[in-house]
Amino acid sequence: MTKLFDATSDALDRLGDLDNDIWSRDEIGLYVQDQYDQFCRRTKALFDVVVIENTPPVGNWQTDLERYFALQMPGLAVSDGPFHMTDDSEQGLTAGGQIGGTYRGPAGITNPTQKASVDDVDSVPTTVVGGYLPQSTVEVLRVTYDNRDLIGTDSPRMRKLDSNYETRSGDPQFFTYDKDGLFFLRVVPAAQGGATYPTLNGAFGTIKYHVDDDGSTLMEDIITQEVDGTMTGGFGILRYRATTDGNTFSSGGPWGTPTQIHPSAENIKVEVIRLGRNLATHPIELPDAYTKYVIFGAMSRALRRDGPGQDLALADHYEQRFEMGVDRMVKKLNKMQPERVGRFGGSGTSEPFGLGLPLMPSAYENPWR
């Protein structure tokens, strides 16, 4: 995987400016990040799964100023959205925190560790109207609740179906992504916060054990792999889990250490197309064969800017090479899609010869129907 430093050095080498007489490393690094984002946005090459936890809402800030100061404190957890009330009865007492015309809230707890006591406190709100997707989200592909697909629609059509859809609760059937603010996905009816997560013991470190639905305990601090409930290996950390629906990796790609396992039962999962992660801390996630096109795009930006080193003809050349990379990636993705074969029930059939199954004359019934 190519890192930002390597990509920047490659671009400067091709430009003949390794001594930074014309372009600084910081400038070229910004161009690489920008063209990387543009490449991912246009090709839609990176896929991910985002989980909107169907658990009682948590809120620990009310204004942008509070959130800003909270983010300056290392180790302090900040909730995704603000909260302005702790109960629906308080909705008319506040004038802030609007999302799509409705007040944000309510949230009755301020820390995720307090969720364990929610079952014993009936007054704590548990309704989940939706949640924020990462700002790197390019497109929403699929939304599921309890392993069941939700129907995507827009807010005007949803209002025709149910004029009270913003206040109704139950098992989600629909989702909207057009009205409630940037990157906010709403589920309709609102979920009830019923997803069951393992109880966390501590706020730092990796998972040490996990209790499956069948009650089995996996000691994940002394195994390297777990397949169908069987622990193999000696020491190390868990890299992935083999589940009934396939191998489960950490969100963001098959790297890193699992820190939380999201259950599928009564939970909201969103499949998205996303941008690549910030190159300041992560490598380029594109295949190596396509990384060079990001570098060509950065070179085009460098050659096009006003000042020493400007060469518009050469900038156009590298921009065309960047566009060629975008076209190659799009064609590759479009080619992969029809190659996927799906079938409901029954075993596969094969054609008897290259021209396909023989057909009767048009006056006769087709026996292969």
Beta strands, then each sheet from edge to edge (+ up, - down):
strand 1: 47-52
strand 2: 98-99
strand 3: 102-103
strand 4: 128-132
strand 5: 137-145
strand 6: 148-149
strand 7: 151-152
strand 8: 174-176
strand 9: 184-191
strand 10: 209-211
strand 11: 217-219
strand 12: 225-227
strand 13: 230-232
strand 14: 241-243
strand 15: 246-248
strand 16: 268-274
sheet 1: 1+ 16- 5+ 6-
sheet 2: 2+ 3-
sheet 3: 4+ 9- 8+ 7+
sheet 4: 10+ 11-
sheet 5: 13+ 12- 14- 15+
end
